Amino acid sequence: MIQVKAYAAYDAENPLKPFQFERKDLGADQIQIDILFSGVCHSDIHTARSEWGPAIYPLVPGHEIVGRVVNVGSNVKNFKVGDLAGVGCFVDSCRKCSSCLEGEEQYCEEGMTGTYNSYERGTTTPTYGGYSTTISVDEKYALHISEKLPLSGVAPLLCAGITTYSPLKHLNVGKGHKVAVLGLGGLGHMAVKFAVAFGAEVTMLSGSPSKEADAKKLGAHHFVLTSDKEAMASLVNSFDFILNTVSAKHSYSDYLGLLRKNGTMIIVGVPPEPSQIPAFSLIGKRRSIMGSLIGGIAQTQEMLDFCAEKGIVSEVEIIDMDYINEAYERMIRSDVKYRFVIDMASLKQ
């Protein structure tokens, strides 16, 4: 068994605290990664506090994982000791349904196996995530990480990055398109970077005037305050796509009118309450709303390679492991630019 140090939520009410557990001995198809950095996603908070349904406690969050391979199983072909590797939001799937066979394991018909808060397939053994010193994963569900980029900025690409990259690629967003990004947070700042890199004309829609300078620095061509009624009215029928990253309560119908004919609003944020959608806001211009969930392994690797080529990483604030509870409270207050990343050396010490 592999001895592991971690931080875990023991219940929904109390702060995370140190936790020690054992991972199984390395399987023939697995690699063991000593974790160097682990990103902190808002879904970690929701899950740790059982806000998305009952959690499996003790719960070790973390699904934005980068580190170095320290051991490989006897059947492993694509990784070797010393390689950089990453793990995203899932560590397994059924491998036989149409979605898995098409390389979209995130939509596995039997349900993907989450990096944490799941059970290892066919067992009652919980999965434990990246707030830990080491992780073992089947090589088919691990990602190759370039040596070119700062690893702290790469970690959030495994969730925030692929969450925004995937729908833009699915819709072939590129030169000649006008894209609005709603919300400048962990997801929104990556959406701006990718849409700009794909050649689109990008407008940031935000309720915070203080975010204009950052939006422009990230590459946005335009910035519009959502509270400015005159400016918003001028944007009616303007955009081919709106990438909606907002997880706070809001009305989709407030923004659907900004779409051109055949325009699409992409939902990647998860608000706490459903939004009512008047039918005429869709049928009048043949507009549509679509959702998107992270990306498959192949597309995530494609995204990581694209980022290495273009020099794209997340904007991060690096923290020690014992700061995690303060980080959670700051995230709830939207007091982070734009992703917390844990330096796991602080846990190993």
LUMTIZA-640187 format. One record per residue (C-alpha): x, y, z; residue in three letters. Coordinates in nm, 3 decimals. Example, Ala and Ser with C-alpha at 12.3 -4.5 7.8 and 13.67 -1.06 7.14 Angstrom:
REM LUMTIZA-640187
+---------+---------+---------+-----+
|       x |       y |       z |  aa |
+---------+---------+---------+-----+
|   1.230 |  -0.450 |   0.780 | ALA |
|   1.367 |  -0.106 |   0.714 | SER |
+---------+---------+---------+-----+
END
This chain:
REM LUMTIZA-640187
+---------+---------+---------+-----+
|       x |       y |       z |  aa |
+---------+---------+---------+-----+
|   0.000 |   0.000 |   0.000 | MET |
|   0.109 |   0.358 |  -0.069 | ILE |
|   0.103 |   0.590 |   0.231 | GLN |
|  -0.050 |   0.930 |   0.153 | VAL |
|  -0.078 |   1.262 |   0.338 | LYS |
|  -0.374 |   1.480 |   0.249 | ALA |
|  -0.630 |   1.738 |   0.358 | TYR |
|  -0.990 |   1.627 |   0.378 | ALA |
|  -1.341 |   1.737 |   0.464 | ALA |
|  -1.472 |   1.509 |   0.737 | TYR |
|  -1.825 |   1.646 |   0.713 | ASP |
|  -2.021 |   1.924 |   0.545 | ALA |
|  -1.994 |   2.179 |   0.824 | GLU |
|  -1.636 |   2.188 |   0.947 | ASN |
|  -1.309 |   2.311 |   0.791 | PRO |
|  -1.079 |   2.076 |   0.603 | LEU |
|  -0.801 |   1.926 |   0.813 | LYS |
|  -0.509 |   1.682 |   0.776 | PRO |
|  -0.590 |   1.325 |   0.676 | PHE |
|  -0.375 |   1.020 |   0.616 | GLN |
|  -0.481 |   0.723 |   0.405 | PHE |
|  -0.346 |   0.444 |   0.185 | GLU |
|  -0.371 |   0.410 |  -0.190 | ARG |
|  -0.361 |   0.060 |  -0.335 | LYS |
|  -0.034 |  -0.078 |  -0.466 | ASP |
|   0.031 |   0.026 |  -0.824 | LEU |
|  -0.158 |  -0.174 |  -1.087 | GLY |
|   0.001 |  -0.300 |  -1.407 | ALA |
|  -0.167 |  -0.029 |  -1.617 | ASP |
|  -0.120 |   0.254 |  -1.368 | GLN |
|   0.128 |   0.533 |  -1.313 | ILE |
|   0.203 |   0.693 |  -0.977 | GLN |
|   0.235 |   1.071 |  -0.977 | ILE |
|   0.389 |   1.268 |  -0.696 | ASP |
|   0.170 |   1.579 |  -0.693 | ILE |
|   0.348 |   1.914 |  -0.728 | LEU |
|   0.049 |   2.148 |  -0.770 | PHE |
|  -0.325 |   2.108 |  -0.721 | SER |
|  -0.573 |   2.368 |  -0.837 | GLY |
|  -0.869 |   2.471 |  -0.624 | VAL |
|  -1.202 |   2.465 |  -0.809 | CYS |
|  -1.529 |   2.610 |  -0.682 | HIS |
|  -1.680 |   2.264 |  -0.728 | SER |
|  -1.441 |   2.148 |  -0.453 | ASP |
|  -1.632 |   2.371 |  -0.212 | ILE |
|  -1.975 |   2.260 |  -0.334 | HIS |
|  -1.876 |   1.895 |  -0.301 | THR |
|  -1.699 |   1.926 |   0.034 | ALA |
|  -2.009 |   2.095 |   0.177 | ARG |
|  -2.254 |   1.844 |   0.022 | SER |
|  -2.420 |   2.124 |  -0.176 | GLU |
|  -2.448 |   1.904 |  -0.486 | TRP |
|  -2.576 |   1.600 |  -0.300 | GLY |
|  -2.436 |   1.378 |  -0.022 | PRO |
|  -2.057 |   1.355 |  -0.027 | ALA |
|  -1.843 |   1.053 |   0.057 | ILE |
|  -1.655 |   1.145 |   0.375 | TYR |
|  -1.371 |   1.179 |   0.450 | PRO |
|  -1.347 |   1.366 |   0.120 | LEU |
|  -1.014 |   1.466 |  -0.036 | VAL |
|  -1.096 |   1.726 |  -0.307 | PRO |
|  -0.882 |   1.829 |  -0.603 | GLY |
|  -0.912 |   1.754 |  -0.976 | HIS |
|  -0.660 |   1.995 |  -1.126 | GLU |
|  -0.347 |   1.789 |  -1.066 | ILE |
|   0.006 |   1.814 |  -1.206 | VAL |
|   0.312 |   1.629 |  -1.089 | GLY |
|   0.594 |   1.397 |  -1.182 | ARG |
|   0.575 |   1.024 |  -1.249 | VAL |
|   0.765 |   0.827 |  -0.983 | VAL |
|   0.657 |   0.473 |  -1.067 | ASN |
|   0.495 |   0.288 |  -1.359 | VAL |
|   0.316 |  -0.045 |  -1.383 | GLY |
|   0.449 |  -0.334 |  -1.589 | SER |
|   0.209 |  -0.274 |  -1.882 | ASN |
|   0.255 |   0.103 |  -1.906 | VAL |
|   0.373 |   0.216 |  -2.250 | LYS |
|   0.316 |   0.592 |  -2.275 | ASN |
|   0.474 |   0.724 |  -1.956 | PHE |
|   0.808 |   0.675 |  -1.788 | LYS |
|   0.953 |   0.768 |  -1.452 | VAL |
|   1.045 |   1.138 |  -1.451 | GLY |
|   0.773 |   1.248 |  -1.695 | ASP |
|   0.543 |   1.533 |  -1.604 | LEU |
|   0.180 |   1.418 |  -1.592 | ALA |
|  -0.161 |   1.554 |  -1.509 | GLY |
|  -0.497 |   1.427 |  -1.386 | VAL |
|  -0.824 |   1.607 |  -1.445 | GLY |
|  -1.181 |   1.562 |  -1.330 | CYS |
|  -1.213 |   1.186 |  -1.383 | PHE |
|  -0.993 |   0.879 |  -1.350 | VAL |
|  -1.201 |   0.611 |  -1.523 | ASP |
|  -1.516 |   0.538 |  -1.723 | SER |
|  -1.694 |   0.231 |  -1.860 | CYS |
|  -1.472 |   0.231 |  -2.173 | ARG |
|  -1.739 |   0.062 |  -2.386 | LYS |
|  -2.036 |   0.299 |  -2.433 | CYS |
|  -2.067 |   0.519 |  -2.741 | SER |
|  -1.937 |   0.826 |  -2.560 | SER |
|  -1.627 |   0.647 |  -2.428 | CYS |
|  -1.557 |   0.493 |  -2.768 | LEU |
|  -1.588 |   0.840 |  -2.926 | GLU |
|  -1.331 |   0.981 |  -2.681 | GLY |
|  -1.586 |   1.177 |  -2.479 | GLU |
|  -1.549 |   0.987 |  -2.155 | GLU |
|  -1.694 |   1.275 |  -1.956 | GLN |
|  -2.035 |   1.176 |  -2.096 | TYR |
|  -1.995 |   0.806 |  -2.012 | CYS |
|  -2.339 |   0.645 |  -2.011 | GLU |
|  -2.258 |   0.458 |  -1.691 | GLU |
|  -2.111 |   0.772 |  -1.537 | GLY |
|  -1.746 |   0.871 |  -1.527 | MET |
|  -1.544 |   0.789 |  -1.216 | THR |
|  -1.464 |   1.121 |  -1.053 | GLY |
|  -1.112 |   1.194 |  -0.934 | THR |
|  -1.271 |   1.236 |  -0.592 | TYR |
|  -1.611 |   1.170 |  -0.434 | ASN |
|  -1.660 |   0.856 |  -0.643 | SER |
|  -1.592 |   0.487 |  -0.595 | TYR |
|  -1.328 |   0.301 |  -0.789 | GLU |
|  -1.511 |   0.109 |  -1.058 | ARG |
|  -1.669 |  -0.211 |  -0.931 | GLY |
|  -1.557 |  -0.150 |  -0.571 | THR |
|  -1.657 |   0.032 |  -0.254 | THR |
|  -1.318 |   0.207 |  -0.236 | THR |
|  -1.355 |   0.587 |  -0.249 | PRO |
|  -1.150 |   0.795 |  -0.490 | THR |
|  -0.937 |   1.063 |  -0.326 | TYR |
|  -0.826 |   1.372 |  -0.514 | GLY |
|  -0.537 |   1.609 |  -0.551 | GLY |
|  -0.514 |   1.769 |  -0.208 | TYR |
|  -0.270 |   1.484 |  -0.141 | SER |
|   0.095 |   1.397 |  -0.185 | THR |
|   0.057 |   1.129 |  -0.453 | THR |
|  -0.202 |   0.971 |  -0.682 | ILE |
|  -0.216 |   0.655 |  -0.894 | SER |
|  -0.417 |   0.643 |  -1.216 | VAL |
|  -0.456 |   0.426 |  -1.524 | ASP |
|  -0.228 |   0.567 |  -1.792 | GLU |
|  -0.526 |   0.600 |  -2.029 | LYS |
|  -0.670 |   0.866 |  -1.798 | TYR |
|  -0.349 |   1.062 |  -1.742 | ALA |
|  -0.225 |   1.359 |  -1.946 | LEU |
|   0.120 |   1.452 |  -2.070 | HIS |
|   0.235 |   1.791 |  -1.942 | ILE |
|   0.487 |   2.008 |  -2.126 | SER |
|   0.807 |   2.120 |  -1.956 | GLU |
|   0.766 |   2.459 |  -2.130 | LYS |
|   0.507 |   2.612 |  -1.898 | LEU |
|   0.496 |   2.700 |  -1.525 | PRO |
|   0.326 |   2.403 |  -1.361 | LEU |
|   0.129 |   2.615 |  -1.116 | SER |
|  -0.044 |   2.783 |  -1.411 | GLY |
|  -0.099 |   2.452 |  -1.590 | VAL |
|  -0.289 |   2.283 |  -1.306 | ALA |
|  -0.620 |   2.476 |  -1.354 | PRO |
|  -0.614 |   2.391 |  -1.724 | LEU |
|  -0.725 |   2.041 |  -1.621 | LEU |
|  -1.069 |   2.180 |  -1.528 | CYS |
|  -1.114 |   2.554 |  -1.590 | ALA |
|  -0.913 |   2.528 |  -1.910 | GLY |
|  -1.082 |   2.230 |  -2.071 | ILE |
|  -1.427 |   2.345 |  -1.954 | THR |
|  -1.399 |   2.655 |  -2.172 | THR |
|  -1.180 |   2.513 |  -2.452 | TYR |
|  -1.412 |   2.221 |  -2.528 | SER |
|  -1.732 |   2.405 |  -2.627 | PRO |
|  -1.541 |   2.666 |  -2.826 | LEU |
|  -1.375 |   2.388 |  -3.025 | LYS |
|  -1.701 |   2.194 |  -3.059 | HIS |
|  -1.861 |   2.500 |  -3.219 | LEU |
|  -1.555 |   2.576 |  -3.434 | ASN |
|  -1.523 |   2.925 |  -3.291 | VAL |
|  -1.263 |   3.126 |  -3.478 | GLY |
|  -1.183 |   3.419 |  -3.702 | LYS |
|  -1.490 |   3.618 |  -3.802 | GLY |
|  -1.693 |   3.522 |  -3.495 | HIS |
|  -1.801 |   3.762 |  -3.224 | LYS |
|  -1.790 |   3.603 |  -2.879 | VAL |
|  -1.913 |   3.744 |  -2.549 | ALA |
|  -1.781 |   3.599 |  -2.225 | VAL |
|  -2.015 |   3.646 |  -1.930 | LEU |
|  -1.830 |   3.657 |  -1.598 | GLY |
|  -1.459 |   3.709 |  -1.536 | LEU |
|  -1.355 |   3.443 |  -1.286 | GLY |
|  -1.165 |   3.115 |  -1.298 | GLY |
|  -1.361 |   2.998 |  -1.603 | LEU |
|  -1.417 |   3.337 |  -1.764 | GLY |
|  -1.053 |   3.439 |  -1.777 | HIS |
|  -0.967 |   3.114 |  -1.958 | MET |
|  -1.260 |   3.163 |  -2.195 | ALA |
|  -1.119 |   3.503 |  -2.293 | VAL |
|  -0.772 |   3.362 |  -2.353 | LYS |
|  -0.897 |   3.075 |  -2.570 | PHE |
|  -1.151 |   3.274 |  -2.772 | ALA |
|  -0.885 |   3.536 |  -2.850 | VAL |
|  -0.630 |   3.266 |  -2.937 | ALA |
|  -0.883 |   3.112 |  -3.179 | PHE |
|  -0.912 |   3.447 |  -3.359 | GLY |
|  -1.255 |   3.561 |  -3.242 | ALA |
|  -1.350 |   3.918 |  -3.153 | GLU |
|  -1.412 |   3.898 |  -2.778 | VAL |
|  -1.629 |   4.114 |  -2.553 | THR |
|  -1.622 |   4.074 |  -2.175 | MET |
|  -1.958 |   4.120 |  -2.003 | LEU |
|  -1.917 |   4.185 |  -1.632 | SER |
|  -2.099 |   4.344 |  -1.344 | GLY |
|  -1.772 |   4.470 |  -1.194 | SER |
|  -1.618 |   4.789 |  -1.340 | PRO |
|  -1.292 |   4.705 |  -1.164 | SER |
|  -1.245 |   4.408 |  -1.397 | LYS |
|  -1.213 |   4.612 |  -1.716 | GLU |
|  -0.836 |   4.650 |  -1.695 | ALA |
|  -0.788 |   4.279 |  -1.634 | ASP |
|  -1.021 |   4.184 |  -1.918 | ALA |
|  -0.821 |   4.397 |  -2.161 | LYS |
|  -0.494 |   4.260 |  -2.023 | LYS |
|  -0.619 |   3.906 |  -2.083 | LEU |
|  -0.689 |   3.996 |  -2.445 | GLY |
|  -1.055 |   4.099 |  -2.456 | ALA |
|  -1.120 |   4.351 |  -2.732 | HIS |
|  -1.417 |   4.514 |  -2.559 | HIS |
|  -1.558 |   4.543 |  -2.208 | PHE |
|  -1.922 |   4.617 |  -2.124 | VAL |
|  -2.079 |   4.662 |  -1.783 | LEU |
|  -2.395 |   4.454 |  -1.759 | THR |
|  -2.552 |   4.727 |  -1.542 | SER |
|  -2.510 |   4.985 |  -1.820 | ASP |
|  -2.850 |   4.963 |  -1.987 | LYS |
|  -2.757 |   5.182 |  -2.281 | GLU |
|  -2.442 |   4.985 |  -2.359 | ALA |
|  -2.626 |   4.654 |  -2.325 | MET |
|  -2.904 |   4.776 |  -2.555 | ALA |
|  -2.643 |   4.857 |  -2.819 | SER |
|  -2.534 |   4.491 |  -2.817 | LEU |
|  -2.870 |   4.341 |  -2.915 | VAL |
|  -2.826 |   4.093 |  -3.203 | ASN |
|  -2.447 |   4.126 |  -3.184 | SER |
|  -2.287 |   3.795 |  -3.089 | PHE |
|  -2.248 |   3.457 |  -3.251 | ASP |
|  -2.176 |   3.300 |  -2.914 | PHE |
|  -2.208 |   3.387 |  -2.547 | ILE |
|  -1.997 |   3.174 |  -2.317 | LEU |
|  -2.182 |   3.195 |  -1.986 | ASN |
|  -1.946 |   3.112 |  -1.697 | THR |
|  -2.157 |   3.259 |  -1.416 | VAL |
|  -2.246 |   3.030 |  -1.126 | SER |
|  -2.438 |   3.290 |  -0.926 | ALA |
|  -2.814 |   3.333 |  -0.962 | LYS |
|  -2.899 |   3.519 |  -1.283 | HIS |
|  -3.145 |   3.513 |  -1.571 | SER |
|  -3.036 |   3.366 |  -1.904 | TYR |
|  -3.309 |   3.566 |  -2.075 | SER |
|  -3.130 |   3.890 |  -1.987 | ASP |
|  -2.858 |   3.796 |  -2.234 | TYR |
|  -3.023 |   3.584 |  -2.504 | LEU |
|  -3.126 |   3.899 |  -2.693 | GLY |
|  -2.759 |   3.981 |  -2.747 | LEU |
|  -2.727 |   3.681 |  -2.978 | LEU |
|  -2.756 |   3.710 |  -3.353 | ARG |
|  -2.980 |   3.483 |  -3.557 | LYS |
|  -2.862 |   3.124 |  -3.503 | ASN |
|  -2.652 |   3.238 |  -3.208 | GLY |
|  -2.574 |   3.006 |  -2.919 | THR |
|  -2.541 |   3.060 |  -2.546 | MET |
|  -2.300 |   2.808 |  -2.397 | ILE |
|  -2.364 |   2.721 |  -2.032 | ILE |
|  -2.062 |   2.613 |  -1.828 | VAL |
|  -2.147 |   2.776 |  -1.494 | GLY |
|  -2.382 |   2.604 |  -1.250 | VAL |
|  -2.621 |   2.853 |  -1.084 | PRO |
|  -2.799 |   2.741 |  -0.766 | PRO |
|  -3.144 |   2.789 |  -0.920 | GLU |
|  -3.287 |   2.722 |  -1.268 | PRO |
|  -3.347 |   3.013 |  -1.503 | SER |
|  -3.677 |   3.071 |  -1.681 | GLN |
|  -3.639 |   3.108 |  -2.056 | ILE |
|  -3.918 |   3.278 |  -2.257 | PRO |
|  -3.974 |   3.078 |  -2.575 | ALA |
|  -3.983 |   3.389 |  -2.795 | PHE |
|  -3.625 |   3.478 |  -2.692 | SER |
|  -3.519 |   3.161 |  -2.872 | LEU |
|  -3.761 |   3.110 |  -3.159 | ILE |
|  -3.755 |   3.470 |  -3.280 | GLY |
|  -3.396 |   3.437 |  -3.402 | LYS |
|  -3.352 |   3.056 |  -3.400 | ARG |
|  -3.119 |   3.097 |  -3.103 | ARG |
|  -3.013 |   2.805 |  -2.890 | SER |
|  -2.876 |   2.722 |  -2.548 | ILE |
|  -2.628 |   2.439 |  -2.501 | MET |
|  -2.440 |   2.302 |  -2.205 | GLY |
|  -2.090 |   2.158 |  -2.198 | SER |
|  -1.903 |   1.947 |  -1.945 | LEU |
|  -1.520 |   1.952 |  -1.936 | ILE |
|  -1.373 |   1.738 |  -2.220 | GLY |
|  -1.252 |   1.388 |  -2.299 | GLY |
|  -0.895 |   1.269 |  -2.249 | ILE |
|  -0.794 |   1.317 |  -2.614 | ALA |
|  -0.934 |   1.670 |  -2.629 | GLN |
|  -0.781 |   1.760 |  -2.294 | THR |
|  -0.442 |   1.650 |  -2.428 | GLN |
|  -0.508 |   1.856 |  -2.741 | GLU |
|  -0.583 |   2.157 |  -2.521 | MET |
|  -0.265 |   2.108 |  -2.315 | LEU |
|  -0.056 |   2.084 |  -2.633 | ASP |
|  -0.223 |   2.398 |  -2.772 | PHE |
|  -0.147 |   2.584 |  -2.449 | CYS |
|   0.217 |   2.474 |  -2.461 | ALA |
|   0.242 |   2.597 |  -2.820 | GLU |
|   0.073 |   2.932 |  -2.749 | LYS |
|   0.210 |   2.991 |  -2.399 | GLY |
|  -0.134 |   2.990 |  -2.238 | ILE |
|  -0.171 |   2.924 |  -1.864 | VAL |
|  -0.415 |   3.021 |  -1.592 | SER |
|  -0.363 |   3.328 |  -1.375 | GLU |
|  -0.305 |   3.191 |  -1.028 | VAL |
|  -0.235 |   3.269 |  -0.664 | GLU |
|  -0.016 |   3.001 |  -0.509 | ILE |
|  -0.103 |   2.898 |  -0.155 | ILE |
|   0.016 |   2.652 |   0.109 | ASP |
|  -0.201 |   2.355 |   0.195 | MET |
|  -0.287 |   2.486 |   0.540 | ASP |
|  -0.438 |   2.800 |   0.383 | TYR |
|  -0.712 |   2.603 |   0.209 | ILE |
|  -0.998 |   2.698 |   0.443 | ASN |
|  -0.917 |   3.070 |   0.408 | GLU |
|  -0.896 |   3.018 |   0.033 | ALA |
|  -1.245 |   2.866 |   0.031 | TYR |
|  -1.387 |   3.169 |   0.209 | GLU |
|  -1.211 |   3.406 |  -0.028 | ARG |
|  -1.345 |   3.216 |  -0.329 | MET |
|  -1.697 |   3.251 |  -0.197 | ILE |
|  -1.634 |   3.628 |  -0.182 | ARG |
|  -1.485 |   3.619 |  -0.536 | SER |
|  -1.158 |   3.739 |  -0.386 | ASP |
|  -0.910 |   3.559 |  -0.613 | VAL |
|  -0.743 |   3.636 |  -0.946 | LYS |
|  -0.824 |   3.391 |  -1.086 | TYR |
|  -0.747 |   3.049 |  -0.942 | ARG |
|  -0.591 |   2.930 |  -0.619 | PHE |
|  -0.328 |   2.662 |  -0.668 | VAL |
|  -0.181 |   2.463 |  -0.379 | ILE |
|   0.194 |   2.413 |  -0.371 | ASP |
|   0.193 |   2.052 |  -0.252 | MET |
|   0.547 |   2.081 |  -0.120 | ALA |
|   0.382 |   2.258 |   0.174 | SER |
|   0.189 |   1.939 |   0.257 | LEU |
|   0.488 |   1.709 |   0.213 | LYS |
|   0.680 |   1.917 |   0.465 | GLN |
+---------+---------+---------+-----+
END
